[in-house]
């Protein structure tokens, strides 16, 4: 009986671990506890799959986040972040990244290292260019870039074969560049504002 009890403990521990190691679909992810406080998250680092730190008045990216190796959903919207660290790519399981309404001037040049990323929301920032490595986000499905200062889109965008939708509204983009972006992503629904009579 004791051996059976020990076996069950090992079995359920293994199931719990494998659940944390696996990438979750959106439905399964919605059932996980959402941590909204960094201190409580730090006390349970292996259990942190979803982390929402909205409106915390952060001016710098909290580097403690990088210790949450099972993190799949991160919301840092409505803070005052000016940059994300290159080391954000240590979050190998990250699928959802939301950093809208901050003060970001750029995305990390290493952003392509987040190869499991499905959704990125960086709207209402001050980002001027899309990094070359953005095209390495092979699993990206949704890119919300609305209302930034974008003036550069690398040719690597054509590698985003799974990209379903990209929002580029409220960005001044000449017609020739809108056409070029759409030609790189023929199977993606791209939302543009009317083309500007401007030059880059």
SULFEN-V163600 format. One record per run of one state. SS is the DSSP state (h for helix, s for strand, l for the rest). FROM is the first residue (numbers start at 0). TO is the last residue. If there is no record, write none. Layout:
BEGIN
ss: [SS SS]
from: [FROM FROM]
to: [TO TO]
END
This chain:
BEGIN
ss: [l h l h l s l h l h l s l h l s l h l s l h l s l h l s l h l s l s h l s l s l]
from: [0 1 21 25 30 33 35 37 43 44 47 49 52 62 67 72 75 85 90 95 98 110 113 118 121 131 136 141 144 154 159 164 168 173 174 184 188 192 195 196]
to: [0 20 24 29 32 34 36 42 43 46 48 51 61 66 71 74 84 89 94 97 109 112 117 120 130 135 140 143 153 158 163 167 172 173 183 187 191 194 195 199]
END
